[in-house]
Amino acid sequence: CGREPGSRRAGGVYTWEEVQSHSSRNDQWLVIDRKVYNVTKWAKRHPGGFRVINHYAGEDATEAFTAFHPDLKFVQKFLKPLLIGELAATEPSQDRNKNAAVIQDFHTLRAQAESDGLFRAQPLFFCLHLGHILLLEALAWLIIWLWGTSWTLTFLISIILATAQTQAGWLQHDFGHLSVFKKSSWNHILHKFVIGHLKGASANWWNHRHFQHHAKPNIFSKDPDVNMLHIFVLGDTQPVEYGIKKIKYLPYHHQHQYFLLVGPPLLIPVYFHIQIIRTMISRHDWVDLAWSMSYYLRYLCCYVPLYGLFGSVALISFVRFLESHWFVWVTQMNHLPMDIDHEKHHDWLTMQLQATCNIEKSVFNDWFSGHLNFQIEHHLFPTMPRHNYHLVAPLVHALCEKHGIPYQVKTMWQGIVDVIRSLKNSGDLWLDAYLHK
């Protein structure tokens, strides 16, 4: 690829003030290891989606760049044509008010994790995980084929299929983060197979949405997972802001502040699958569409002869309903009770710890959540294989204690209770602001 149109000479020297002035949609600079890059045009071709780069426009993106790319040497060739200069010698390496000591200590911790081999995956772990998903799928079909479609057996296989779907969700997450194979291309291929053929969704859609969440977790307008104003408000800041604005449709939030517990698990499968298919068609993403359709073709071929078309649709809808509850509780207990606010420009460690918490380790919790009970470690090291999270966790905890950064670990039950408590608190804050300010 050639040099960015309109970019300056590669030998330029810039201040942080000048870099920060290039943060609009059509004019984006960022800094990586003190090098200044003009990524305005490249953002549209970025494999992780243009919004991820947009979120770091005018900022130091070194820590995010390192966290998301397992092979830094490979991606450097894409950066080279975008280089326009470097920071002036008088400028600090970190932007705004970021803590240089925290950044350096976290860099040292990451280097230690790499030297300890914690970024090396165990292929057998992921093979066994895939095997138990396929076994569950086969078991569900065999039960109905051998013993009939009674209500009891149908309910039983619904649980089995929901378990397989959820576990496939955790596995596609591993491939999507490039944490299984050394070669990114192998991860991409298996990602398309698992999320497409085993779940009926789109790998590209997931990438473009999920990496935004990792880049700026719990930050309004940047994390799509907390951009839910059409349903309800979240955190401590947003309810007050929109209560004062007197937005008329938000009383629905107060009346249904527990909507997350029932509504989204019911609506997520329908809403997101419609959005996924629309996105694939609009982007002409025929590869992902083909993978997704292969899932539904396989499912209908297996279950229409046993249940008929209507029965098969009803069955998969119920399975999605069960799976959605599982997914929502696991993902929200790690983030929803944490700090949800506007951009604060914190360093990587501080930003991730304010937005995430852990659930206690156990064999069941690890399996049930796909090791996302170690949400802190996953967010700090998204390309690390999940079976190593518990090994790096003590190092992260010690670093947080050194710098006075809260490191929260909860029981599974406490995590669930905190979701309910945070929703109630948001509803009360909104109502108070709406009625009295």
N, C-alpha and C positions, 0 to 999 in steps of 0.2 A: 504494500500500500504506500501511496505517496505522502508527502508532507501535508498537514492540514491546510486547507485554503485559508489565507489570511493570517497564518501563524507567523510569528516573528523569527528572527534568526536564532539558531540554537545556542548562541553564546550570550544571550541576554542575561542580565542580572536584575532581580526583582525583589521588592519588599513584600511582606505579608499583606500590607494594605492594598497594594496593586493586585495581588493574586485574588484577594477577597472581593475586589471590584468586578471580577469576571465570574459571576455566579448566576447569570440569567439563563433562560432556556436556550437562547441562541448564542451564548458566549460563555464557555465553560473552561476554566483552568483548574488544575489541581496539582498538588505537590506529593511526590513519592521520593523518600530518601533525599530530600532537599532539592530534587530536580523538578522543574516546572514543566508541565505538559498542557498543551491545548487539545482538549478532547471533544471539542464542539461537534465535529462531524463524526468522529469515531463512535460517539455514544450511541448513535443509531444502529451501528453494526456490532455493538458489544454483545457477546453471547449470553451474558447474564441479564440483558435488558438495559435500555437506556436510562431508566429511572434510578437504578443503583448508582450510576455515575453522577446523575443529576443531584442526588442527595449529598454528594461530596464536592460539588462544584464550589470553588473558592476556599477549599479546606485542605488540610493535610490528610491524605488518604493512605499513608504508609501502612498503618496497622490493619486497615480493612483489606488493602491489596494483598498483604502477606497472609491474612487469615483465609481469604477465599481461593487462593491459587496454590495448589500443591506443588507445581513445577514453576518456580519463579523464573528460571532461565528461559523456559519456553515462551512465557508471555512477554519477556523483555523485548523480543523481536517486534512485537506489536507496539510497544511503547516508544521505541527508538525514533520512528518517523514523526512522532508527536512532540518530541522534545523541543522546547523553545528557549530553555535557559536554566538557571538555578537561582536559589535564594542568595541574597547578598550575604557576605561573610559576617556582617554585623547583625543579621537576623537570627533568632533562635530556631532550632530545628522544629519545635512544636508551635502550633498556632494558638492564638487567643490565650486563654488562661490555663491551658492544660499543664498538668504536673509532670515536669521532665523526669523526676525521680521515679514516679509510677511507671511511666513509659519505658524507661531504661530497665527497671526491675522486671517488668513483664517481658521485655525482649530477652532478657537473660533466662527467665523461666522457660520461654518457648524454645530457646536454644538448648536448654537442658533436656526438655521433653523430646526434642528431635534426636539428640545424642543418645538418649535412653531407648530409642526405637519405638516411642509411643505413637508415631505416625505410620508405623508399618502394620498392615492388616493381617489377620489370620484367615486365609481363604476357607479353611474348614468351618470356621464359625458361621460364615455367611452361606456356605453350601448347606449346612445343617438347618439354618434358618429358612432358606428357600425350600428345602426338602420338607420341613414340617408344614409349610403353607400348602404345598402341593398335596401332601398327604391328607390334610384336613379337607381340601376341595374334593379329593377322590372319595374320602370316607363319607362325606355328606351325600354324594350321589349314590354310592353303593347302598347306604342305609335305605334310601327311598326305593331304589331299584329292587332290592331284595325283599323288603318288608312292607312296602306300600306307602301311601300318602295320607296316613291318618293325621289328625290334628296334633297328637302328641309327637309323632316323628317329625312332622313339619316344623314344629316349634324347636325340636332338638337340632335339626339340621340348620335352622335359621341361626341358632347360636354358634354352631360350628362354622357356617359360612361367614358370619359377622366376625368371628375370631380370625379366620383366614384373611378376610379383607383388611382388618385392622393391622395384622402382622405384616401383610403385604405393603401397607402404608408406611410402616416403620422401615421396611427393607428398601422401598423406592427412595425413601429419605436418605438412606446411606449412599446409594448410587448417585443420587442427585447432588450430594455434597462432595462427590469424587473421593470418597473415603475408603473405597474397597480396593481398586486396582491402581497401580502406578501410572498406567496410561489413561489419560482422560477419556480417550475414545472408547475404551472398553467400558468404563463407567457409564458413558452416555448411551451405549447400545443396551446394556442391561437395565438402565433406568427406563428406557422406552419400553422394554419388554415387561418389566414389573408394573410400572404405573399404567402402561397402555393395555397389555394383554391380560394382566391379572387384576386390574382395577378399573379399566375403561376410562382413564383420564389422559391428560396431555402433559408430557415432560416439559415442553417449552413453556406452557402456561404456568406450571408449577415453579419453574426456574425464575421466571420474570416476577412472580409474586413473592415467592419465599425468600429470595435473596434481599429484597427490600426490607423484609422483616428483620433479617439478620444484620443488615447494614445499619439500621436505625430503629432498634426495637422500642416499642411503646412510645414512639414520637409521632405526634399528630401530623398529618399530611404527608408523612414519609413511610410509616409502617401501615400497610393495608390491613393488617389484622386488628388495628384499633380504629380504623376509619369506618365507623358504624353509625354515623349520625342518622341514617335513615331508619335505624331500629332503636338505638338507645345511646346515651352518653356514658363515658367511662372516666375513671380516675377522680381526682379532687378538683382539677382545674377546669376541665371542659364543662361539667355540670353547672358551675357558677357562671361561666362566660355565657352559656346559652340560656341559662335561666334569666340572666339580666337582659339578654336580647329579646326575651319573650317570644321565642319561636313557638308557634301555636301547635305544631304537631308533636312537640315533645312531652305534653302531658301523658301521651301514650306510654312514654318511658316510665313515668312514675307509677302508673296504674299496672304496668307489667314489668316491674323491675327484676322479676325472676324469669323473664322471657328466655334468657340464655339456657335455663334448665330444661325447657321443653321445646320452645319454638325453633331455634337454630338447628338442634339435632334433627328435627322433622323437616325443616326447609332446606338445610345445607345440601343434601344429595340432589334435590331437584334443581335448586338455584345454581349451584356450582356446575352441575353437568350441563345445564343449558348454556351457562357462560363459557364453559370450556369448549363446547362444540361451536358456539358463535365465534369465539376467538380463533379457533383453528381454521374455520372457513374464511373469516375476514383476513387472516394472515396467509391464506393459501398453504397452510401447514398440513399437506396431504399425508405426509408420513405419520405424524402423530394421530391424525384422523383415522388412518388405516389401522394402526395399532389399537386405538380405542374401539373401533368397530369390531375388531377381531374378538375382543372380550365379549361383547353382546352377542355376536354370532355363536361363539362357543357356548355361552350360557343358554341361549334359546334352544340350540340343538340338543343340549343335555336335558333340559327341564320341560320344554313344551310337550314332548311325548308323554311325560309323566303327569303334568299339571294342566296342560292346555295353555294357550296364550295368555288369557286373563289371569289364571292361577300363577303362571310364571312371573308376570309383571307384579302381581301382589306379593309374591315371595321375595323378589329382589328389592321391592320397596321396603318391606319389613326388615330385611337384612341391612339395608342402608340406614334405616332408622336406628337399629341397635348399634351399628358401627359408628354412626354420627355421635351418639351419646358418649361412647367410649372415647372417640377422638376429641370431642369438645372438652370433656373433663380433664383429660391428660394434658392437653395443650394450654388450657386456660388457668389451671391451678399453678402453673409456673410463671405466668405473666400478668394475669388480670389483677391480682391483689398487689402488684408492685407499682412503682412510680410510673404514671402515665402523664406525659406533659409535652410542652413544646420543646423545640431544639435547645439544648443547653451547651453544646459543643464540648462535651467531656472527652477525655481520653478513652480508648477502647475498653480497658478494664473497668473503669468507673461506670461508663455508659451501660455495659452489659450487666454488671452487678446490680445496678439500680433497677433494671428491667426484668431480672430473672431470679428465680430461687430454685433450690433443689428439693426433691422428695427423698426420704431415707432409702438407703440401699437395702435390698433383699432380693432373693432369687425371683420371687413373684413380682415385686415392683419393677425390677429390671426388665423382665419379660413383658409385663403388662403395658409398660410405657415405652418399650423399645429403647431402653436406657436413656430416655429423655427425662427421667427423674434426675439425671445429672445435667440439667438444663444449663447451669452456669458453665460447666466445662465444655458443653457442646457449643454454646454461643462464643466462648473465647477461642475455641479451636474447632471450627466447623468441619475441617477436613480430617480430623482425627478419627480413626475407627472407634466405634462406640464401646467396644469391649475393653478399651484402655482408659475410659473416663475415670474409673475408680482409682486408677494408678496416679493420675495427674491431680486428682482432687485435693489430696493433702498439701501439695505444693501451692495450689491456688489459694487454699484456705490460709496457709501460712503467710502468703504475700498480702492477702486482704487484711489480716490481723496487723501486719507490719505497718500498713498505711491507714489503718482505721476505717476500712471499707466494709460495711456489713455483708456478711456471707450467711444467707439464711438457708437452713435445712429444716424441713417439716415432715411430719408423718403424712401418709396418704389422706387420712381422715381430716387432719388439720388443713391440708391443701384444699380439700373440697369445701370445708366450712368457710375458709377465707374467700373463696369465690362468691359464695352467697353473701357474706358480710360486705365485701367490696361493692357488690351490686346494690345492696341496700343503702350503703353509705353514699354512693353516687346519686341514687334516687332522692335521698333526703336532702343532699346538698342542692340538687337541681330545684326541688320543690321550694326550699327555703329562699333561694335566689329568685325564683319565679314569682313568689307571692309577696316578698317583703322588700325587694330592692328595685 
